[in-house]
Amino acid sequence: DYRKYARKLARKDTVSFAEARTSEEVNAIFDTLLRQRLARFEKLGRFDLLARPEVAAFYRDVALNGLADGSTRLFALKCGAATVATFYALTHRDTFHGLMISIDDEAWRSYSPGALTYSQTIEWARRQGLAYYDLAVGVPEYKTAMGLEGVQVLEFTEVLTTRGMIAARSREAADKLEAFVRRHPALFERLRRLRRALRRATTRARPT
């Protein structure tokens, strides 16, 4: 499938896949990632934490600081001069941690840029001698199709203050509520449609 997608994209223009190696390249790829993700999430009626300037600034700083030791990696899939997808990842010891992917959804959807980007980063990780490829939490269909295996994820919370205790209990209650909703698909789908409608309405109501 990946080879088929690559041939299809190559018929349009020259295809390249590159890793950011300078601060200028990091900023350019991150700017594209930010633009593509926010556009896609807005279209879906979903909220992306990168919409918060302080969160976007944090991830940009991590990417820039990670240039020196290679702990942070930014990649760009290009067709001619157009960046059709980006990928933000961390490397630690023998593991590649994929954090964020973005695609130019409108113009390139039929070329499966997301699948091509995953295949390219898998090959890159193998060339680097990395033993594990981690695509974070969640089990969407595309991860299963890639042959990835799930592992148990554990969380440790240590409460140090009263404020921290309140936050931890609130988080615990929210997690239990989310788990309950996810066990009831019909309710989950209704709430998701309602959330999308509210976010679209909020977006339309913002002053320009």
N, C-alpha and C positions, 0 to 999 in steps of 0.2 A: 504493500500500500504506500509506504513512504517513497519508494522509487517511482511509483506511478504519479504521486503528487509532485515530486521533484521534476519529472519530465514535463508535466503539464505546465509548471511554473516557468521552466527553462524555455519553453516555446514562446513565452511572452517577452522575456529579456534575460540578460545574464544574471544568474543567481549567485549570491555570495553569503557567507555566514562568518561573522567576525566577532572577536572578543574585544571589549574596550581595554586599551592599554595606557591611555593618557587621561588626565583629568578632563581635557576637552571632549574626548570621546565618551567618557562616563557621563558628563553633563548632557551631551547631545542625545545619547541613548535614553538616559533617564527622563529627559524632557519628552521624548517620543512615547516612552512607556506611560508617563503620567497622562499625556493627552489622549492616548488610545484607550487606556483603562477608564478614565473618567467619562469619555464619550460612550463607551460600551455600557458601563454601569448605569448611566443616565437613561440610555435607551431601554434598558431592562427594568428601570424603576427601582434599582437597588442602590444602597449606599456603600461607598468605598471609603475606608479610612484615609486613603490618600487625598481625599477632598479636603481634609484638614491640613492647613499649611504647615503646622508644626510637625505633623506626622510625615508629610512629604519631605520636609527639610531633614528630619531624622534619617530617613532611608537614603537620601542623597548623601548626607555626611558619612554614613556607614560605607556607602559605595566608594566614595572618594578616599576615605581613610584605609579601606581594604585594598587599595592598589599596591601599597608597599609590600604587604606580605601575601597577597593573593587570596586573602580570606573572603573577599567579595568579588563576584564575577557578573559582568553585564555583557549580554550578547545581543546581536542584531542580525536578523534575517532580512536580506535586501534582494529586490528584483530591480535591476538597473539602479537608478538613483533613489528609488522609493524604499523606505523601511516598512516592511509588511508585518513584522513581528519583533518583539523584544523579550528578553528573559533575564530575570534578576535572581541570582543564586549565591549561596554561601558554600565554602568548602572548609571542612574541619576534619583533620586527621585523614581517614580513608573514605570519607563520605561526602557526596555532592548533595546539597540541600536546595532543591528548587523552591523558591518562595513566590515569585510573581511572574506571570506571563501576560503579554498584551498583544493584540492583533489589530490590524486595520480592518475592522469588521466589514465595512460597507463594500470596499472595492476588491477585497481579496478572499472573501469567505469561501468561494468555490475552489480555491487552490489549497485549502486545508493548511494554512500557515502555522497553526498551532501544532498539528501533528508533525510537520516538518521541523519545527523548532525543537520539539521534544527529541526527535530522532537525532538531530545534530548535537544536542547537548549530551545525549547518552553516548554517542560516539566520542565526543570530546572528553567526557569523564573516563571512558575506557583508555583513551590514549594517555591520560594523565596517571593511569594506574590506580584510580579510585575503585574501591571494592563495592561500594553501596551507592545507590541512586535513590534519594528520598524526595517524594513529591508531596510532602506535608499531609495534613489531615484530610479526611473526606474520601469517599469511595465512588466518585462518578464513573459512569460507564467507560469513559475513555481510558481510565487508569486500569480497569480490569482488562480491556482489550490490549493494553500494552504488556500484559503479563506480570504486572507488579503484584507483590504479595503484601498483605496487611500485617502489621505488628501492633502489639498493645502499646498505647501511649499512657504514661503515668504522669500525674501532676502532684507536686508537693507544695503545700501552702503553710507558711509559718506566720502566725499573727503576733505582732509586736506591740500594737497600740489598740486603744478602744476604737479609734477610727478605722484601723485595719480590720478589726473584728467585724464591724458593721459592714465594711466593703466585702469581706469574705463571705459573710452570711447572705448578703444580697446576691453575690455571684452564685453561691450554692443554690439559692432559691430559683434564680433565673435559669440555671442549668437544668434543674429538675423540671421546671415548666417547659423548657425547650424539648427535653427528652419525652415528656408526656405528649406534646403536640406532634412530635415526629412519629410517635407510635400510632397516631390517628391521621392517616394520609389525607382524608377528606377535609378535616379541620385545618391541617397544615396548608393545604392548597388554598383554601378560602382566606386564611390569614395572610398568605403570601400575596395573593391578588390584591387584598385590601392594602397591604403595605406598599405595593407598587403604585397603586392608584393615589395614595396619600403623598408619596414622594414625587410623583409626576405633577400633582397639583401644587406641591410646594415649589417645585422647580419653575413651573409656569408663573407662580405668584411673585418670584424674585424680581426686584427692579433691575432694569438693564442700563 
